[in-house]
Amino acid sequence: MAEHGFGWIPLMCCAAGLAVGAAFLRRQHGAANPVIDMMLFRTRRFNVPLLIDALATFGLVGFSLFNWQFMQLVLGMGPLESAVWSLPTFLVMPLGIALATALAPRIGKHNVIAAGLLVATVGYVMLALLQADSGVVHLVSGMTVVAIGIGAVSAVVTEVILSAAPPERAGAASAMAETSAEFGGALGIALLGSIGTAVYRSELAVSAPDDLTSKELEAARSTLGGAVETAAALPRGTAESLRNAAFDAFAREARIASVVSAVLMTGAAVLIATLLRTARTRPGPEAPNPQRSTMTGTGRGTCTPGQPRPEHGG
């Protein structure tokens, strides 16, 4: 849709997918042994962390599309060099996991998740300032901060999801946690990629050199790689103008994707800090207390039901 606009075929495919999903969920409601236990979604302590798990991977995986293209196409790095520059993003994630594990018993798991999301928001704000000439340090620094925050979230959120499910449904809860993370990543690639493609095409249509043919312009507007390839066959001055226009359009594309991710992370932090805190503090049915099965006297010992009370002399 980002490339060719809205049409009947994409809309019909979306409608068919929604219909199949609705039929599947309806079937799960009446199944004796459902694949997805819909009863688990009735508590905030389960569905809110599940949503947070999906949103955390949404931005991290979705922005990876722009990360690699920026290093290789805009900055002109080779595959090995860009891979080396990407190492800090993965190496610092255990740091976020270690910090979250240490802080969770002290300040609470929901506070750790909210803090991790806010740290990731700071990283996305840094990436929202990215320009075509910003350099690799700016890009890697922003992604590193994001990785620390998402690492902290991932260290705790799965445990929160599992603790909200009954012990006999722990396997199903674990599978849904994994699925939500995978779904969030796939959705991030699809949505951020579509938004970015639409922004890139519209920006380049305005800023591309006027002496391009319609075929050359369409090839340049298709992808950033198409613009670089098209520029390689043009005269030097036109090629330089096309590359600069394409790099600026792609940087704007990455900035908008960063802003979307930052807004989602901030919203997720507010969600986990309010709804989950409310669910945790809301009084529920009181658990049975085994100590109530005994009767405690004041200085007179104890007795259990069915045992005669000792008599005391005056």
N, C-alpha and C positions, 0 to 999 in steps of 0.2 A: 504493500500500500504506500510505503514511503517513496518508492521509486515510480510507480505507475498510477498512484492515486486510488481512490475508492472505486470499486466495481462490484458487479453482481456476484461474480465467482468468489472473491474473497469473503464477501458478506455471507454468502450461502455456506461456505466452509466454516465460518465462525458460528453461524446458527446451528449447523449440524453438530459441531463439536459441543456446543452448550446443551443441545438436546440429548446427546449421548451421555454427557456428564450428569444431567438431571435424572435420566433413566437409571444410571448406575447408582446414584445416591439413593434413589427411591427403592431400588432393589436391596441395598444394604440395610435400610430401615427394617425390612421384614425378614431378613435372613437370620437363621439360627446361629450360624457361625460366619459373621460378616468378615470380608477382607478389611474393611475400615469400620471400626466400631464407632458409630455416630454418637453414642452416649458419652464418649470422652469429650466431645466438643461442647458439652453443656456447662462446663466449668471454665472460668477464666484462667484458672491456674494451669490449664492445659492449652487452650486455644490461643491465648495471648503469647506465651513463649514460642508456640509453633509459628505464629505469624512473624515474630521477631527473628526466628531462625531463617525464615525465607527472605526477609528484608535485608538481613546482614550479608547474605551471599548475593543478593540482587545487585548491589552496587559494586562489590569487590570483583565478581566475575564479569559483570556487564562492562565495567570500565576497562577491563583487560583488553578489550577490542581496541580501544584508543591508545592504551599504553604501548603495545607492541608496534602499532602503525606509526605512532609519533617518533619512536626511537629509530625505526628502520627507514621510514620514508621521509619524514621531516628532517630528522637529524642526520640521516644518511649512514646509520650504523649497519654493520653486517649482523647476521644471526647470532654468531658467537659473542660479539661485543654487547649486543642488546641483552643476551641471556646473562652475561656477567653483571651488567648493570641492574638486572632484575633480581639478583640474588639477595640484596638487603631486604627486599619486600618479604621474602620467604624466611630469611634467617631471624628476623625480629618477631615473627609470629609466636614462637615459643616464649619470648619475653612477655608478651601479653597474656599468654596462657598461665605462666608462672605467677604473674602479679595477680591475676584473677583468682587463682587457686589459694593464694596467701590471704587475699583480702576478703574473700567470701565468708569465712567464719566470723570475721570481725564486724563487717558492715552489712552483711546480708547479700544473698545472691541477686536479688532484684536491683539493688543499688550498684552492684558490680556490672550487671548487664547495662544499666542506664549509663554508667560512667564510660564503659567501652564504646557504646554508641555515640556518645558525645565526643570521645577522642577521635572516632572515625569521622565525625562531622567536621572536626578541625582539619583533618587531612583532606577532605573533599573541598573545604573552603580554600585551602592552599592550591588545590588543583583547579579551582574555579578562576584563579588568577593567571592561569597558564597562557602564554603567548607563543607565537610561532618561533620567536627567537629566545625563549626562556632558558633553554638548555636542559641537559639531562639531570642536573642536580635538583632543579626545581621539581621535575616530574617524579624522580625517585624519592625525594623527601616527602612529598605528599602521599605517595603510595605506601611509604614505610609507616607513616602515622596511621593511615587507614588500616594497615595490616595489624598494627599493635592493638587497635581498638577492636577489630573483628576477631582477633585471636582471643581477647578477653571475653568477648561475648560467646564464642563457640565453646570455650572451656566450661561455661556454667550453664548455658541455656539448655543443653541436652539433659543435664541432671535435673533441672527444674521440670522439664517435660516428663521425664520418667517418674519423678516423685509425685506428680499429680495423677498418675494412672494407678489403678489397682494392681497389686502384684501379679495377678493372673493375666493381666493385659500388658505387662511390661514389654513383651516382644513386639506387640502391635504398636505400642507407643514409640518404641525405638525405631521401628520401620518408618513410621510417619514422620519422625524427626529427621531421619535421613532423606526421606522423600521431599520434605518441605525445603530442605537446604538445596537439593538438586533442582527442584522446581523454581526456587528463587533465582538460582544462577541462570537457568535457561530463560526465565522471564526477563532477567536483567539484560541478557544478550539480545533478546528479541525486541524489547521496548526501547532500551537505550540505543541499540543499533538502529532501530527504525526512526527514533527521534533525531539521532545524529545524521542519518542519511538525508532526512528531509531538510535539516538545517544546512547541511553541506551543499546540497543541490540548489537550494534557493539562494544561498550566499554566492556561489560560484556563477550562477546565471547572471548576477548583477555585476560582479567584479572581474569576470574573465575578459581577456583582451578582445577588442572589437573585430580584429582581423582573422578570427578563427572561423572556419567553416562550420556548418551545422553539425556535420559528422564529428569533427574534432571537438566541438563544444559538448556534444552528447557523450563522447568517450571520456572527456575530462570530468563531466558531472556525474558519471556513473560511480566511480570510487576515487579515492586519493591515488591509488596505484594506477588507475587509468589516466589520471591527470599527469603523473610523472612520466608514464610511458608515452603519452601524446606529446609532452613537452620535448622529449628526446628527439623527435622527428621534426621539430620546428626550428626556424631561424633563432639565433642566439637571443636577440632582444625579446621576441615574442615568447620564447621558451622561458626566459627568466620571469617575465610578467605573469605567465600562466602558473609557474611554480609558486611564486609569491602569493598569488591570489588563492591557489589551492591550499597552501599551507595556512594562510590566515583563516580560510573557511573551515579547515579541519580543526584549527585551534579553537575557533568559536564553537564548533560541534562538541569538542571535548569539554569546554567550559559549561555548556548547557547541560551535558550529561552529569558533570560534577555538581551543578546546582540542584538538579533533580535528586541525585543521591544524597546530598547534604540535607535537603528538606525531608526526605524519607527517614534518614537516620535520626534527625531531630524529633520528628513525629513519633518514631518508634521509641525513643528515649522517654518522651512524655507518656506514651502509652504504658510502657513497662513500669514507670515510676508511679503512675496513678492507678490504673486498673488492677495491676497485679498486687500492689500494696493494699488496695481496698479488699481484694479477694483474700489476701493473707490475714488481714486484721478483722474481717467480718466474722462475728461469732457464729459458730455452727453448732451441731449437736455435740453435746458434751460426751467425751469418751468415758467409758466405765472406769471407775477407780477401785482397784482391788482393796485398798485400805478401808473402803466403806463397808466391806464384809465383816469387819471386826468392830466391836464396840469398845471404846476406850474410856475408862473411868478416870476420874481425877484423883490420882494417887491410889487407885484401888485395883490396878492391873487391868487386864483385858479378858474378854470372853467372846467366843464365836457363836453364831446362831445355832441353837440346838444344845448348847452346853449350859448347864445350870449355873446361875449366877452364884458366886460364893457368898455365903452369909458372913457377916462381920459382927462380932460381939460389940456390945455397947461399952 
